Amino acid sequence: MTNIRAIRGGRDFITLMDYTTEEIKYLLNLARDLKSRYYQGERHSNVLMGRTLLMIFEKPSTRTRVSLDVAATQLGMHVIYSNPQELQLGRGETIADTARVVDRFVDAIAARVYKHESLVEMARYAVAPVINALSDKEHPLQALADALTLWEIKGRLEGLRVAFVGDGDNNIAHSLMIIGAKLGWEVRIISPKIYWPTKFNELLTEDVKRTGGANIMISDNTEDVRGTDAVYTDVWVSMGMETEAEERRKIFRPYQVNAELMRKAGPPQAVFMHCLPAHRGGEEVMDDVIDGPQSVVWDQAENRLHTAKAVLLSLLA
């Protein structure tokens, strides 16, 4: 197995902005090696024996919750799952006080939160590493799985071209832009101009210059999916945005990923990606795309397990 080493003592996994290109490649290499050995029957169940992972989820979850739980279990960890209402957080205890208390009990904390600042606050008061299990700004665990999936399919990590179609200022688009900037990708954000992640993009200027990548904002020309390696989309109405649902559906309707758009992208080289769950048919993607031959969404979902193990090992081994 790839030599397991801690990325750095006391390190958190809140944003990939804090990780170098070399560290991201290390995580991806470790995940790929772990996946290969998993299919050979190896489970490494004693590597993190006796360690405990606390998961605090403010939002529902399928892939993130299950993949983290299974990853930790396969590495020998004990997992505690809770929502804020089952903790004193639900009765007004501060994040700082909760973090200082649970830090005395557990070895790592994974949190899915409405506000990214909650993760930053938790990490400020906990010595144990804090893992971003999704925030309003980023979803770094998903981005790692996306990169591993593209590496497996395309045979390379550098120089990829990915078009994100839909809400360009959401956490998935942000995370693609970050990992793309770190790995030298061309990420095309095809989105209404009012949803361009312009300010977020400014944070990536130095990484883009260093790696030769590019983040390109495109407003209303879905023709610009041509020549890409992947077309990526996400739900138009994320958790917490229910009051905006009807307006968002009207705005993003021209950005639906359907068979015509995938033909523009150019089969067979362009694959379809989605972080899931998907609102099929009437919203961001049609059934014949997500279930079609260009779709790699199930590979993305599976790779959440192997990249989660890589993150846990790198932070705790």
CORSULUR-V923025 format. One record per residue. N is the residue number from 0. PSI is psi in radians with two decimals (NA if undefined). Layout:
n->N psi->PSI
n->N psi->PSI
//
This chain:
n->0 psi->2.58
n->1 psi->2.38
n->2 psi->2.06
n->3 psi->2.20
n->4 psi->2.56
n->5 psi->2.37
n->6 psi->-0.82
n->7 psi->2.40
n->8 psi->2.38
n->9 psi->0.23
n->10 psi->2.50
n->11 psi->2.91
n->12 psi->1.25
n->13 psi->-0.67
n->14 psi->2.46
n->15 psi->-0.18
n->16 psi->-0.51
n->17 psi->-0.03
n->18 psi->2.47
n->19 psi->2.91
n->20 psi->-0.73
n->21 psi->-0.67
n->22 psi->-0.68
n->23 psi->-0.73
n->24 psi->-0.63
n->25 psi->-0.81
n->26 psi->-0.72
n->27 psi->-0.69
n->28 psi->-0.72
n->29 psi->-0.76
n->30 psi->-0.73
n->31 psi->-0.69
n->32 psi->-0.73
n->33 psi->-0.69
n->34 psi->-0.78
n->35 psi->-0.78
n->36 psi->-0.52
n->37 psi->-0.76
n->38 psi->-0.20
n->39 psi->0.03
n->40 psi->0.05
n->41 psi->2.42
n->42 psi->-0.30
n->43 psi->0.69
n->44 psi->-0.10
n->45 psi->-0.02
n->46 psi->-0.76
n->47 psi->0.53
n->48 psi->2.36
n->49 psi->-0.09
n->50 psi->2.73
n->51 psi->2.34
n->52 psi->2.16
n->53 psi->2.22
n->54 psi->2.13
n->55 psi->2.03
n->56 psi->1.99
n->57 psi->-0.37
n->58 psi->2.72
n->59 psi->2.77
n->60 psi->2.48
n->61 psi->-1.21
n->62 psi->-0.81
n->63 psi->-0.81
n->64 psi->-0.87
n->65 psi->-0.73
n->66 psi->-0.72
n->67 psi->-0.74
n->68 psi->-0.84
n->69 psi->-0.71
n->70 psi->-0.85
n->71 psi->-0.74
n->72 psi->-0.76
n->73 psi->-0.39
n->74 psi->0.03
n->75 psi->0.10
n->76 psi->2.74
n->77 psi->2.40
n->78 psi->2.32
n->79 psi->2.17
n->80 psi->2.40
n->81 psi->2.69
n->82 psi->2.88
n->83 psi->-0.55
n->84 psi->-0.36
n->85 psi->-0.12
n->86 psi->3.00
n->87 psi->-0.16
n->88 psi->-0.64
n->89 psi->-0.21
n->90 psi->0.30
n->91 psi->-0.01
n->92 psi->2.47
n->93 psi->2.73
n->94 psi->-0.71
n->95 psi->-0.81
n->96 psi->-0.72
n->97 psi->-0.79
n->98 psi->-0.73
n->99 psi->-0.55
n->100 psi->-0.97
n->101 psi->-0.41
n->102 psi->-0.47
n->103 psi->-0.26
n->104 psi->-0.64
n->105 psi->2.90
n->106 psi->-0.34
n->107 psi->2.67
n->108 psi->2.18
n->109 psi->2.26
n->110 psi->2.34
n->111 psi->2.07
n->112 psi->2.79
n->113 psi->-0.68
n->114 psi->2.21
n->115 psi->-0.59
n->116 psi->-0.44
n->117 psi->-0.66
n->118 psi->-0.75
n->119 psi->-0.73
n->120 psi->-0.74
n->121 psi->-0.76
n->122 psi->-0.48
n->123 psi->-0.55
n->124 psi->-0.10
n->125 psi->2.33
n->126 psi->-0.65
n->127 psi->2.50
n->128 psi->2.42
n->129 psi->2.26
n->130 psi->2.24
n->131 psi->1.91
n->132 psi->0.25
n->133 psi->2.31
n->134 psi->3.12
n->135 psi->-0.33
n->136 psi->-0.65
n->137 psi->2.78
n->138 psi->1.28
n->139 psi->-0.53
n->140 psi->-0.68
n->141 psi->-0.72
n->142 psi->-0.68
n->143 psi->-0.78
n->144 psi->-0.65
n->145 psi->-0.78
n->146 psi->-0.71
n->147 psi->-0.72
n->148 psi->-0.81
n->149 psi->-0.66
n->150 psi->-0.78
n->151 psi->-0.69
n->152 psi->-0.72
n->153 psi->-0.28
n->154 psi->0.19
n->155 psi->2.77
n->156 psi->-0.50
n->157 psi->2.71
n->158 psi->0.34
n->159 psi->2.70
n->160 psi->2.04
n->161 psi->2.26
n->162 psi->2.13
n->163 psi->2.16
n->164 psi->2.13
n->165 psi->-2.28
n->166 psi->1.74
n->167 psi->-0.15
n->168 psi->0.53
n->169 psi->3.08
n->170 psi->-0.56
n->171 psi->-0.79
n->172 psi->-0.77
n->173 psi->-0.81
n->174 psi->-0.63
n->175 psi->-0.73
n->176 psi->-0.69
n->177 psi->-0.93
n->178 psi->-0.54
n->179 psi->-0.73
n->180 psi->-0.61
n->181 psi->-0.53
n->182 psi->0.05
n->183 psi->0.58
n->184 psi->2.78
n->185 psi->1.95
n->186 psi->2.08
n->187 psi->2.08
n->188 psi->1.83
n->189 psi->1.78
n->190 psi->2.69
n->191 psi->2.49
n->192 psi->-0.59
n->193 psi->-0.21
n->194 psi->0.27
n->195 psi->2.39
n->196 psi->0.97
n->197 psi->-0.86
n->198 psi->-0.70
n->199 psi->-0.69
n->200 psi->-0.58
n->201 psi->-0.47
n->202 psi->-0.27
n->203 psi->0.12
n->204 psi->-0.82
n->205 psi->-0.71
n->206 psi->-0.73
n->207 psi->-0.76
n->208 psi->-0.71
n->209 psi->-0.67
n->210 psi->-0.20
n->211 psi->0.28
n->212 psi->-3.02
n->213 psi->2.42
n->214 psi->2.01
n->215 psi->2.26
n->216 psi->2.24
n->217 psi->2.31
n->218 psi->-1.08
n->219 psi->0.40
n->220 psi->1.59
n->221 psi->-0.11
n->222 psi->-0.41
n->223 psi->0.15
n->224 psi->-0.20
n->225 psi->2.42
n->226 psi->0.20
n->227 psi->2.79
n->228 psi->-0.42
n->229 psi->2.52
n->230 psi->2.14
n->231 psi->2.45
n->232 psi->2.95
n->233 psi->3.00
n->234 psi->2.62
n->235 psi->-0.46
n->236 psi->1.77
n->237 psi->2.90
n->238 psi->2.28
n->239 psi->-0.10
n->240 psi->0.34
n->241 psi->-0.57
n->242 psi->-0.32
n->243 psi->0.09
n->244 psi->-0.93
n->245 psi->-0.75
n->246 psi->-0.74
n->247 psi->-0.69
n->248 psi->-0.68
n->249 psi->-0.75
n->250 psi->-0.74
n->251 psi->-0.03
n->252 psi->-0.74
n->253 psi->-0.13
n->254 psi->0.29
n->255 psi->2.41
n->256 psi->1.93
n->257 psi->-3.09
n->258 psi->-0.64
n->259 psi->-0.77
n->260 psi->-0.71
n->261 psi->-0.55
n->262 psi->-0.65
n->263 psi->-0.69
n->264 psi->-0.56
n->265 psi->1.44
n->266 psi->2.65
n->267 psi->-0.01
n->268 psi->-0.49
n->269 psi->2.15
n->270 psi->2.80
n->271 psi->2.36
n->272 psi->2.57
n->273 psi->2.38
n->274 psi->-0.33
n->275 psi->2.63
n->276 psi->2.70
n->277 psi->2.49
n->278 psi->1.66
n->279 psi->2.73
n->280 psi->-1.26
n->281 psi->-0.15
n->282 psi->-2.09
n->283 psi->-0.34
n->284 psi->2.52
n->285 psi->2.67
n->286 psi->-0.68
n->287 psi->-0.23
n->288 psi->-0.92
n->289 psi->-0.49
n->290 psi->0.07
n->291 psi->3.12
n->292 psi->-0.34
n->293 psi->-0.15
n->294 psi->2.35
n->295 psi->0.41
n->296 psi->-0.55
n->297 psi->-0.54
n->298 psi->-0.73
n->299 psi->-0.82
n->300 psi->-0.79
n->301 psi->-0.68
n->302 psi->-0.22
n->303 psi->-0.60
n->304 psi->-0.85
n->305 psi->-0.62
n->306 psi->-0.56
n->307 psi->-0.72
n->308 psi->-0.69
n->309 psi->-0.74
n->310 psi->-0.84
n->311 psi->-0.77
n->312 psi->-0.75
n->313 psi->-0.52
n->314 psi->-0.45
n->315 psi->-0.38
n->316 psi->NA
//
